[in-house]
Amino acid sequence: MAEKTIRLTMAQALVKYLTGLTEHDSGLPLFGGCWAIFGHGNVAGLGEALYQYREQLPTLRAHNEQAMAHSAIAYAKAHFRRRMMAVTTSIGPGATNLLTAAALANVNRLPVLLLPGDTFTSRAPDPVLQQLEHFSQGDVSVNDAFRPLSRYFDRIDHPAQLLDALPKAIAVLTDPAQCGPVTLALPQDVQAQAFDYPESFFAPKTIRIRRPAADALELAQAVELLKQAKRPLIVAGGGVLYSQAGQALSELAQTNGIPVVETQGGKSAVPWNHPLNLGSIGVTGSPAANELANEADVVLAVGSRLQDFTTGSRSVFAQARLIALNVQMMDAHKWHAHSVVADALVGLNQMAAQLQGWQSDAAWRVRAEQAAQSWQARIVAVTQSTPHGLPYDAHCIGAVQSSSAQSTQNDIVVCAAGTLPAELHKLWRTETAGGYHMEYGYSCMGYEIAGGLGVKMAHPEREVIVMVGDGSYMMMNSEIATSVMLGQKLIIVVQDNRGYGCINRLQQSCGSPSFNNMLDTCVPANGADVPIDFAAHAASMGAIAKHVHSVDELKAELIQARANTRTTVLVIDTNPNATTADGGSWWEVAVPEVSPRSEVNQAHARYVSDKQNLQKR
């Protein structure tokens, strides 16, 4: 007996398939919606399908293609990769505007389904509007640029190909090790073509994320290394959050007396007030974390990519034996680590069972607890200090944290690039997993506001506070209007230091003068200094907005912002030169070997000396 079929266009079949997917743990739809900016390459095909299924798969209009992809990525990150979104654009510039977001999702191992329109497979209207013409490869379109940026790429040249491509796409999006962006390029004529699809293809499916266990021998060897340790240390990476293993890690640390340090991706996996939480590690690390890391004899890195900001360009904990527990085999084998390839939650529980009765040296535990207490007291002193002149980032962070009538355990702070990631990594305190949302794998300026919107859509019940510098604000701010339009309230704190303060300081530390970073050094002879009224700009997009003139005023307005029902933007002038001096580590930035500037030559000499000293350790 022939299987029953249903005649649908390729676009209708794609959308219908997505609506039938359910996330196992929550019972909610796997896809929370589809962001769409329509053009000639997707409005007639995919646009018609999205309209048909708009009740099951909400379609969301944004103002910038890159921004809406950032929102989708942030939504998935806020859901710890359990739920996700799709994104569709037209061909040409609509598609290429997604490339930065695709790279960001790839680096951060976050799921997003990208559905850019493509040129005609028939080639009848060749070249169609916005089509790239490659003079030696006739089948190339701009969407081929997604190939190195995607975990899985396919071009759907016939409606039947969906039967193979869609299950593979979902498998990659929900695979704990391969997770990342998936791109399905959709030629606009194929989107509209009809095909008789098997009804069984659309049967509802429940998607469960696999949790692979550790190999018995790998696990036993790792446990033996830990048992030999006198001064062990745990590095909590983003994989701890994605595996929802924070509680298991906290209990293992407490039971076995192992201090914990946090990467940018792993911050909030362990509550800030855990007695053995030493705070941030590496280049943006706390003095407590880095000091003990430099003395540890065994380091257990859980769910970490071991990026150079975490390792201080391999200068922090270089003396220790490294164990890498990671679901991704490539990450587990970095830096000559003893690898344990497993889900973080399962692997930690397996370790805990075999470590019963063992503890680190009592003196090491006491020292870690004292260091953690000392650092927490220092955080309060730094963030609640009175600024002399313009405030800097730490004062603004303190204002945000003290503005809550209860505590900030329900707040989610969102940030991405510049100086703020360093300050927040050190100083932000949260007791709730996911209360710290930092895009620092790609350090993408412009992610902040769009990302905050995605986080708010994932957690509408929580206060989402976006902290952003003026440089990032200028790069991408259009989704303020989207947040107002969608009724998704954000609190946005814009810290205006009149330029790219972070990179300006790095430039000067490498011996160069301030050049092309701060606005006052960028005005040519015939130009003019342009003061930017960020509050007026935000208000023009529908936000409640105010320029505050002190930290005390910022605190008062933040309390009001929490009571507001509409996105609120608070702007404050800040010091571009001040940072929190506590902590930090070496970070390798290549300095020119020769220069007419003596300052550059001196900086290069320091660079060479630092590398030589590190190699001797």
Secondary structure, DSSP 8 states (H G I E B T S, - for coil): ----EEEEEHHHHHHHHHHTEEETTT-SBSEEEEEE---TTTTTTHHHHHHHTTTTS-EEE-S-HHHHHHHHHHHHHHTTTSSEEEEEE-STHHHHTTHHHHHHHHHHT--EEEEEEE--SS-TT-S-TT----SS-TT--GGGGGGGG-SEEEE--SGGGHHHHHHHHHHHHT-TTT-SEEEEEEEHHHHT-EEEEEGGGGS-EEE--------HHHHHHHHHHHHH-SSEEEEE-HHHHHTT-HHHHHHHHHHHT--EEE-TTTTTSS-TT-TTEEEE-GGG--HHHHHHHTT-SEEEEES----HHHHTTTTTTTTSEEEEEESSHHHHTGGG-EEEES-HHHHHHHHHHHTTT----HHHHHHHHHHHHHHHHHHHHHHTS--SSS--HHHHHHHHHHTSSS-GGG-EEEE-SSSHHHHHHHH---SSTTSEEE--SS--TTHHHHHHHHHHHH-TTS-EEEEEEHHHHHHS-THHHHHHHHT---EEEEEE-SB-HHHHHHHHHTT--S-SSBGGGS--TT-------HHHHHHHTT-EEEEE-SHHHHHHHHHHHHH-SS-EEEEEE--SS----S----------S--S-HHHHHHHHHHHHHHHHHHH-
